[in-house]
Amino acid sequence: MIRKEAISVAVENIGKQPIISANGFMSRDLCEVCDKNSNFYMIGSMGLASSIGLGLALKNPRKRFFIFDGDGNILMNLGSLTTIGKLRPKNLVHVIFDNYVHESTGSQPTNSNVINIKKIAAVCNYAHTYAVSDENNLSKVIHKTKKLNGPIMILVKIQQNKNIKSERIKISPIKIKERFMQSI
């Protein structure tokens, strides 16, 4: 399963809930698969989707927030996992798509092949952690999280996509912000 396929499965199960998406191909794929006003696409600011998602979850405790992160993004900001684990927002679901590379910048390897991100989340006090590698299990786990308190991490093992590239997001950063704010 490649990231775009995994994102399709995830959004199908998430529905209208807000998604904060990491920069690069993550946001491009999400925008192409399921553009909606409640998606916040990062344009730049690598590694900060989890920090933004945490702030939103804390400020809006009655709404469930999904963070779409990549392995490279979260490894750049591991400190956000400790803060999420300390503050324990019940309404935060952190989905990390792991293909072992910084695909958006030329497929340089990350360290996720030797660092267990799921274990780090568990040690950082996430309430629930899951690892999946196929569409069926991803769908089941996302459905299961609807009844659980967070923070929750779902580590999605995916394949690098060397052939299909999503287009750049054509929505201006200001418009992304405005429509997201109106949606929440």
C-alpha positions as CSV (number, residue, x, y, z in Angstrom):
1,M,0.0,0.0,0.0
2,I,1.3,3.4,-0.9
3,R,0.6,6.6,1.0
4,K,-2.1,7.8,-1.3
5,E,-4.0,4.5,-1.0
6,A,-3.6,4.6,2.8
7,I,-4.9,8.2,3.0
8,S,-7.9,7.2,0.9
9,V,-8.7,4.4,3.4
10,A,-8.2,6.7,6.4
11,V,-10.3,9.6,5.1
12,E,-13.1,7.2,4.2
13,N,-13.3,6.1,7.8
14,I,-12.6,9.6,9.4
15,G,-15.4,11.4,7.6
16,K,-15.8,15.1,8.3
17,Q,-13.4,15.3,11.3
18,P,-10.6,17.8,10.9
19,I,-7.2,16.6,9.7
20,I,-3.9,18.5,10.2
21,S,-1.6,17.2,7.5
22,A,2.2,17.3,7.4
23,N,3.9,19.2,4.6
24,G,5.1,17.8,1.3
25,F,3.6,14.8,-0.4
26,M,1.4,14.1,2.6
27,S,-0.7,17.3,2.2
28,R,-0.6,17.0,-1.6
29,D,-2.0,13.5,-1.5
30,L,-4.6,14.4,1.1
31,C,-5.7,17.4,-1.0
32,E,-6.0,15.3,-4.1
33,V,-7.8,12.4,-2.5
34,C,-10.2,14.3,-0.3
35,D,-10.1,18.1,-0.2
36,K,-12.4,19.6,2.4
37,N,-12.5,22.8,4.4
38,S,-11.6,20.9,7.7
39,N,-8.3,19.8,6.3
40,F,-5.3,22.0,7.3
41,Y,-2.5,21.5,4.8
42,M,1.0,22.4,6.0
43,I,2.9,24.3,3.5
44,G,6.4,24.2,4.8
45,S,7.1,23.9,8.6
46,M,8.4,20.3,8.4
47,G,7.7,18.4,11.6
48,L,5.1,20.8,13.1
49,A,1.7,19.1,12.2
50,S,1.7,17.3,15.5
51,S,2.3,20.5,17.5
52,I,-0.5,22.3,15.6
53,G,-2.8,19.3,16.0
54,L,-2.1,19.2,19.8
55,G,-2.9,22.9,20.2
56,L,-6.2,22.5,18.3
57,A,-7.2,19.4,20.2
58,L,-6.6,21.1,23.6
59,K,-8.5,24.2,22.5
60,N,-11.4,22.3,21.1
61,P,-12.0,19.2,23.4
62,R,-15.4,18.3,21.9
63,K,-14.0,17.8,18.4
64,R,-11.8,14.8,17.4
65,F,-8.6,15.9,15.5
66,F,-6.6,13.7,13.2
67,I,-2.9,14.4,12.5
68,F,-1.4,12.9,9.3
69,D,2.3,12.8,9.8
70,G,5.2,11.1,7.9
71,D,8.1,9.3,9.5
72,G,10.5,12.0,8.5
73,N,8.2,14.7,9.9
74,I,7.7,13.1,13.3
75,L,11.4,12.2,13.7
76,M,12.2,15.9,13.2
77,N,9.9,16.8,16.2
78,L,10.0,13.9,18.6
79,G,9.5,16.3,21.4
80,S,5.9,16.8,20.4
81,L,5.3,13.1,21.3
82,T,6.4,13.8,24.9
83,T,4.2,16.9,25.1
84,I,1.2,15.0,23.7
85,G,1.8,12.2,26.1
86,K,2.0,14.6,29.1
87,L,-1.1,16.6,28.2
88,R,-3.0,13.5,27.0
89,P,-5.7,15.1,24.8
90,K,-8.6,12.5,24.6
91,N,-9.6,13.8,21.2
92,L,-6.3,13.4,19.3
93,V,-5.5,10.6,16.8
94,H,-2.0,10.7,15.4
95,V,-1.6,8.8,12.1
96,I,2.0,8.3,11.0
97,F,2.6,7.0,7.4
98,D,6.0,5.4,7.5
99,N,7.8,4.6,4.2
100,Y,11.3,4.9,5.7
101,V,12.3,7.9,3.6
102,H,11.9,11.6,3.2
103,E,10.0,11.0,0.0
104,S,9.0,14.7,-0.6
105,T,12.7,15.8,-0.8
106,G,14.2,13.0,-2.8
107,S,13.8,9.8,-0.8
108,Q,16.7,10.3,1.6
109,P,16.4,7.5,4.2
110,T,14.9,8.3,7.7
111,N,15.9,6.3,10.7
112,S,12.5,4.7,11.1
113,N,13.9,1.3,10.0
114,V,15.8,1.1,13.2
115,I,13.7,3.4,15.5
116,N,10.4,2.0,16.7
117,I,8.0,5.0,16.5
118,K,5.1,3.0,18.0
119,K,7.2,2.1,21.1
120,I,8.3,5.7,21.5
121,A,4.6,6.8,21.5
122,A,3.8,4.1,24.1
123,V,6.7,5.3,26.3
124,C,5.6,8.9,25.9
125,N,2.2,8.0,27.4
126,Y,-0.1,7.7,24.4
127,A,-3.2,5.9,25.6
128,H,-3.3,3.5,22.6
129,T,-0.8,2.6,19.9
130,Y,-1.3,0.5,16.8
131,A,0.8,-0.6,13.8
132,V,-0.9,-1.6,10.5
133,S,0.4,-2.4,7.1
134,D,-2.7,-3.1,5.0
135,E,-6.0,-1.4,4.1
136,N,-8.2,-3.7,6.0
137,N,-6.4,-3.3,9.3
138,L,-6.1,0.4,8.8
139,S,-9.9,0.7,8.3
140,K,-10.6,-1.5,11.4
141,V,-8.2,0.5,13.6
142,I,-9.5,3.9,12.6
143,H,-13.1,2.6,13.2
144,K,-12.0,1.3,16.6
145,T,-10.5,4.6,17.6
146,K,-13.9,6.3,17.4
147,K,-14.8,4.7,20.7
148,L,-11.4,5.2,22.5
149,N,-10.0,8.1,24.4
150,G,-6.6,9.4,23.2
151,P,-4.1,10.3,22.5
152,I,-3.9,7.5,20.0
153,M,-1.2,6.7,17.5
154,I,-1.6,4.6,14.4
155,L,1.6,3.8,12.6
156,V,0.9,2.9,9.0
157,K,3.7,1.0,7.3
158,I,3.6,1.9,3.6
159,Q,5.7,1.5,0.5
160,Q,7.5,4.3,-1.2
161,N,5.7,5.7,-4.2
162,K,8.1,6.2,-7.1
163,N,5.6,6.6,-9.9
164,I,2.5,8.7,-9.0
165,K,3.1,12.2,-7.7
166,S,0.2,14.4,-6.6
167,E,0.2,18.0,-7.8
168,R,1.1,20.9,-5.6
169,I,-1.8,22.4,-3.6
170,K,-3.3,25.3,-5.5
171,I,-5.1,26.8,-2.4
172,S,-3.2,29.7,-0.9
173,P,-1.9,29.3,2.7
174,I,-4.2,32.2,3.8
175,K,-7.2,30.5,2.2
176,I,-6.3,27.2,3.8
177,K,-6.2,28.9,7.2
178,E,-9.4,30.8,6.7
179,R,-11.5,27.9,5.5
180,F,-10.1,25.7,8.3
181,M,-10.9,28.2,11.0
182,Q,-14.5,28.6,9.7
183,S,-14.9,24.8,9.6
184,I,-14.0,24.3,13.3
